[in-house]
Amino acid sequence: MATFNERLAREFISLGHQVCIYTFSLQYPGFLFPGKTQYSEESPPEDLDIKVRINSVNPLNWILVGRELKELKPDLLIVRYWMPFMAPCLGSIAAIVKKNKHTRVIAIADNITPHERKPGDSILTGFFVKRVHRFLVMSEAVKKDLLKYDIDPANISECLHPLYDNYGLAVPQMEAREFLDLPPNVAVVLFFGFIRHYKGLDLLIKAFSHERLRNKPIKLLVAGEFYTDSKPYFHLVKKLELEDKVIWHNQFISNDMVKYYFCASDFVAQPYRDATQSGVTQIAYHFEIPMLVTRVGGLPEMVPHMKAGYVVEPNHHAIAIAIADYFDLEKKDVLTKGLIEEKKRFSWKKLADTLLKNVPETIN
């Protein structure tokens, strides 16, 4: 999401607007963060004005940040909402800023119903949604969830998730494989991004034990950090005797490394049990790698079946059959051609224009 925010900021700047990003000094308390670190080791971008201000668990901080933004009187305040834990912090800041009767507050709602649900989620989300003026969603699934909170449909705009076109140019496949020390003479299916139960990596691992895939020269490359217990996944690979089929790069993948993982791969698999939209899909589009997604959330909207990839049910049998079909029938070229046409739908300018066109005419 930080990458998304930076790319959107650059789009606004290119359209002649002045932009400032307020980011977190503390996003999660250490005991709640599932990964190794919540801080990037990369240098901050020199072309963007980024202020490290927000503490997600300190109400005094919310008041101070809210007052600071209220006094600045920006024309537009865009708030990302992706999980109920952030509702008290972001909702409180938004409520304070709105009091200046000038700033329009629009929430980009990545998720309204979280992928991993907990008691009190709906109460927290209900608190947040009443404290912004309008919403932008990137899938029909999120819009449906938002309407459950009695939001006026006129206050909800829709725009598909733009391409992640800021990870650099593609590199030749063999160069990428050599860089990552991957075998040159096999097909590679990529699972990319942090690992949690709802993302269905276990379904993908089971798919590789299917009779259609087990003996084929195809490797599964898992690139991403575990945000859940890793032991069940390693145990599953061992139980299914797939040690020679699965390649683990289970760490955070920095922005400058992303292109190597996608360009080294022949196919991108997103075997999600639950989803809204997916940034991984948009990286695959950018690097023009066909993909498999499951029929959940907004993924079928983003990846038309047999045009840019495969859409299947979220079970290991369906996933295995689709992967085998892709390689057996040599679908890469035809799906790549369709993917190149489909990617024209996803534009940062369209997203920026949608946000700018849908600011409220009156503030109350």
C-alpha positions in Angstrom: 0.0 0.0 0.0 2.9 2.4 0.6 4.0 1.7 -3.0 0.4 2.4 -4.2 0.3 5.7 -2.2 3.6 6.9 -3.6 2.6 6.1 -7.2 -0.8 7.9 -6.7 1.0 10.9 -5.2 3.3 11.1 -8.3 0.2 10.9 -10.6 -1.4 13.9 -8.8 1.9 15.8 -9.0 2.0 15.1 -12.8 -1.4 16.7 -13.0 -0.2 19.9 -11.3 -1.3 19.3 -7.7 0.7 19.7 -4.5 0.8 16.5 -2.5 2.0 15.5 0.9 1.9 12.0 2.4 1.4 11.5 6.1 2.6 8.0 7.1 3.0 6.0 10.2 5.7 6.4 12.9 4.0 3.3 14.4 1.6 1.2 12.4 1.2 -1.8 14.7 2.4 -2.6 18.2 5.3 -5.0 18.0 3.4 -7.9 19.6 0.6 -7.6 17.0 2.8 -7.4 13.9 3.1 -10.9 12.3 6.2 -10.2 10.2 9.9 -9.6 11.0 9.7 -5.8 10.7 7.1 -3.2 9.8 9.8 -0.7 8.7 11.3 -0.5 5.2 15.1 -0.6 4.9 14.9 1.3 1.6 15.7 5.0 1.4 12.7 7.3 1.3 11.9 8.6 -2.2 13.5 12.0 -2.8 10.8 13.3 -5.0 8.0 13.1 -2.5 7.1 15.1 0.6 6.5 12.4 3.3 5.9 13.2 6.9 6.3 10.4 9.5 3.6 11.4 11.9 0.8 8.9 12.7 0.8 6.5 15.7 -2.0 4.0 15.3 -2.5 3.4 19.1 -1.9 6.8 20.7 -5.2 8.9 20.8 -3.2 12.0 21.8 -1.3 11.6 18.5 -4.5 11.3 16.6 -5.7 14.7 18.0 -2.4 16.4 17.2 -2.3 15.0 13.6 -5.9 15.8 13.1 -5.4 19.4 14.2 -2.3 19.8 12.1 -4.2 18.7 9.0 -7.2 20.7 9.9 -5.1 23.9 10.1 -3.4 23.1 6.8 -6.8 23.0 5.0 -5.9 20.7 2.1 -8.6 20.6 -0.5 -8.6 16.8 -0.5 -7.6 14.3 2.2 -7.4 10.7 0.9 -7.4 8.0 3.6 -6.6 4.4 3.0 -8.8 1.9 4.8 -7.9 -1.7 4.9 -8.6 -3.2 8.3 -10.8 -2.4 11.4 -7.8 -2.1 13.7 -7.0 1.3 12.0 -10.6 2.6 12.3 -10.2 4.5 15.6 -7.0 6.2 14.5 -8.0 7.1 10.9 -11.6 7.8 11.8 -10.6 10.2 14.6 -8.2 12.1 12.4 -10.7 12.4 9.6 -13.4 13.6 12.0 -11.1 16.4 13.3 -10.1 17.5 9.8 -13.7 17.7 8.6 -14.4 20.4 11.1 -12.5 23.0 9.0 -15.5 22.9 6.6 -13.1 23.0 3.7 -11.3 19.7 3.3 -13.0 16.9 1.4 -12.2 13.5 3.0 -12.4 10.5 0.7 -11.5 7.0 1.8 -10.0 4.5 -0.6 -11.5 1.3 0.8 -9.3 -1.6 0.0 -11.3 -3.8 2.3 -14.5 -3.2 4.4 -14.9 -6.8 5.6 -11.4 -8.1 6.6 -10.1 -11.3 5.2 -9.5 -12.6 8.7 -12.4 -11.6 10.8 -12.5 -10.8 14.5 -15.2 -9.8 17.1 -15.9 -6.1 16.9 -14.8 -5.6 13.3 -18.2 -4.3 12.2 -18.4 -1.8 15.1 -15.0 -0.4 14.3 -15.7 -0.1 10.6 -19.0 1.5 11.4 -17.1 4.1 13.4 -14.8 4.9 10.5 -17.3 5.0 7.6 -19.4 7.7 9.3 -16.4 10.0 9.5 -15.5 10.5 5.9 -17.4 12.3 3.0 -17.1 9.8 0.2 -15.5 6.4 -0.8 -13.6 5.0 -3.7 -13.6 1.2 -4.2 -11.7 -0.9 -6.6 -14.0 -3.9 -6.8 -17.7 -4.7 -6.7 -17.2 -6.9 -3.7 -16.0 -4.0 -1.6 -18.9 -1.9 -2.8 -21.4 -4.5 -1.6 -19.7 -4.7 1.8 -19.8 -0.9 2.1 -23.5 -0.7 1.2 -24.2 -2.9 4.3 -23.3 0.2 6.4 -26.2 2.3 4.9 -23.8 4.4 2.8 -25.5 6.4 0.1 -24.5 4.7 -3.3 -24.1 8.2 -4.7 -21.1 8.6 -2.3 -19.3 5.6 -3.7 -17.1 5.8 -6.7 -15.6 2.8 -8.5 -12.2 2.5 -10.3 -10.2 -0.6 -11.0 -6.8 -1.0 -9.3 -4.2 0.6 -11.6 -1.1 -1.2 -12.8 2.0 -1.2 -10.6 4.3 0.3 -13.2 6.9 1.6 -10.9 9.0 -1.6 -10.4 11.2 -0.9 -13.4 11.4 -2.4 -16.8 11.3 -6.1 -17.5 14.6 -8.1 -17.7 15.2 -11.2 -19.8 13.9 -14.4 -18.1 17.3 -16.1 -18.1 19.0 -13.0 -16.6 16.3 -12.9 -13.8 16.8 -16.6 -13.1 20.5 -16.3 -12.9 20.2 -13.3 -10.6 17.9 -15.3 -8.3 19.9 -18.5 -8.7 16.9 -20.4 -10.1 17.2 -23.4 -12.5 17.2 -22.3 -16.2 15.6 -25.4 -17.7 12.2 -25.7 -15.9 8.9 -23.9 -15.9 8.3 -21.6 -12.8 5.0 -20.8 -11.2 5.2 -17.8 -8.8 3.4 -17.3 -5.6 4.2 -13.7 -4.5 3.5 -11.6 -1.4 3.1 -12.1 2.3 1.7 -15.4 3.4 -1.5 -15.8 5.4 -4.1 -18.5 5.5 -6.6 -16.7 3.3 -4.1 -16.5 0.4 -4.3 -20.2 -0.1 -0.6 -21.2 -0.4 -1.5 -24.6 1.0 -4.0 -25.1 -1.8 -1.3 -24.4 -4.3 1.2 -26.7 -2.6 -1.4 -29.5 -2.7 -2.0 -28.8 -6.4 1.6 -29.6 -7.1 1.0 -33.1 -5.7 -1.7 -33.7 -8.3 -0.9 -36.5 -10.8 -1.0 -33.9 -13.7 1.8 -31.9 -12.1 3.9 -34.1 -9.9 6.2 -35.4 -12.6 6.3 -32.3 -14.8 9.4 -30.1 -14.9 7.6 -27.3 -13.1 8.8 -25.6 -9.9 6.8 -23.5 -7.4 8.6 -20.4 -6.4 7.3 -18.9 -3.1 8.5 -15.3 -2.7 7.3 -13.5 0.4 7.4 -13.2 4.2 5.3 -15.4 6.5 2.6 -13.5 8.4 1.5 -16.7 10.0 3.1 -19.9 11.4 5.4 -21.3 8.7 5.6 -24.8 10.1 2.4 -26.2 8.7 3.5 -25.2 5.2 6.9 -26.8 5.5 5.3 -29.8 7.0 2.8 -30.1 4.1 5.6 -29.9 1.5 7.5 -32.7 3.4 4.3 -34.8 3.8 3.6 -34.6 0.1 7.2 -35.3 -0.8 7.5 -32.0 -2.8 10.8 -30.8 -1.5 12.3 -30.9 -5.0 9.3 -28.9 -6.4 9.1 -26.0 -4.0 11.6 -23.2 -3.9 11.4 -20.9 -0.8 12.4 -17.3 -0.8 10.4 -16.6 2.3 11.5 -13.0 3.2 10.3 -9.5 2.5 10.9 -8.7 -1.2 12.1 -5.1 -1.6 10.9 -3.0 -4.5 14.1 -3.2 -6.5 13.9 -7.1 -6.4 10.3 -7.4 -7.6 11.0 -7.4 -11.3 13.4 -10.3 -11.0 10.8 -12.6 -9.4 8.1 -11.8 -12.0 10.4 -11.9 -15.0 11.9 -15.2 -13.9 8.4 -16.8 -13.9 6.2 -18.3 -16.5 2.9 -18.1 -14.6 1.7 -16.3 -11.5 -0.7 -18.1 -9.1 -3.1 -16.4 -6.7 -5.0 -19.3 -5.0 -6.8 -17.0 -2.6 -9.7 -18.3 -0.4 -10.9 -14.7 0.0 -10.0 -11.5 -1.8 -11.2 -8.0 -2.8 -8.7 -6.8 -5.4 -5.0 -7.7 -5.7 -1.8 -5.7 -6.1 0.0 -8.9 -7.2 -2.4 -9.1 -10.2 -1.4 -5.6 -11.2 2.3 -6.3 -11.0 1.8 -9.4 -13.2 -0.1 -7.2 -15.7 2.8 -4.7 -15.8 5.4 -7.5 -16.5 2.9 -9.2 -18.8 3.0 -12.6 -17.1 -0.3 -14.6 -17.4 -1.9 -15.6 -14.1 -4.2 -17.9 -12.3 -6.7 -16.4 -9.8 -9.6 -18.0 -7.9 -13.2 -17.0 -8.3 -13.4 -14.9 -5.1 -14.0 -11.1 -4.6 -12.9 -8.8 -7.4 -10.3 -11.1 -8.9 -12.5 -12.3 -11.8 -13.2 -8.7 -12.7 -9.5 -8.1 -13.0 -8.4 -11.3 -14.8 -11.0 -12.3 -17.5 -11.0 -16.1 -17.9 -8.9 -17.3 -20.8 -8.1 -13.8 -21.9 -5.4 -12.8 -19.3 -5.3 -16.0 -17.4 -7.4 -18.7 -15.7 -10.2 -18.2 -13.2 -10.9 -21.3 -11.1 -12.6 -22.4 -7.9 -10.5 -22.1 -4.8 -9.6 -25.8 -4.4 -6.4 -27.6 -5.1 -7.9 -29.9 -7.8 -9.1 -27.0 -10.0 -5.8 -25.1 -9.5 -3.8 -28.2 -10.6 -5.9 -28.8 -13.7 -5.5 -25.1 -14.8 -1.8 -25.1 -14.3 -1.4 -28.3 -16.2 -3.6 -27.0 -19.0 -1.6 -23.8 -19.2 1.7 -25.7 -19.8 0.4 -28.7 -21.7 -1.5 -26.6 -24.2 1.2 -23.9 -24.4 -1.2 -21.1 -23.5 1.5 -18.5 -22.6 1.6 -16.7 -25.9 -2.1 -16.4 -26.5 -2.8 -15.3 -22.9 0.0 -12.8 -23.0 -1.5 -11.3 -26.1 -4.9 -11.0 -24.3 -3.2 -9.7 -21.2 -1.5 -6.9 -23.1 -4.9 -5.8 -24.4 -6.6 -6.1 -21.0 -4.0 -4.0 -19.2 -5.1 -0.9 -21.0 -8.1 -0.8 -18.6 -5.9 0.0 -15.6 -4.7 3.6 -15.4 -3.4 5.8 -12.6 -4.7 8.9 -14.3 -8.2 7.3 -14.3 -7.9 6.7 -10.6 -6.7 10.3 -9.9 -9.4 11.8 -12.1 -12.0 9.7 -10.4 -10.9 10.9 -7.0 -10.8 14.6 -8.2 -14.2 14.4 -10.0 -16.0 12.9 -7.0 -15.2 15.4 -4.3 -18.3 16.7 -2.6 -19.7 20.0 -3.9 -20.7 20.9 -0.4 -19.1 20.1 2.9 -21.1 19.3 6.0 
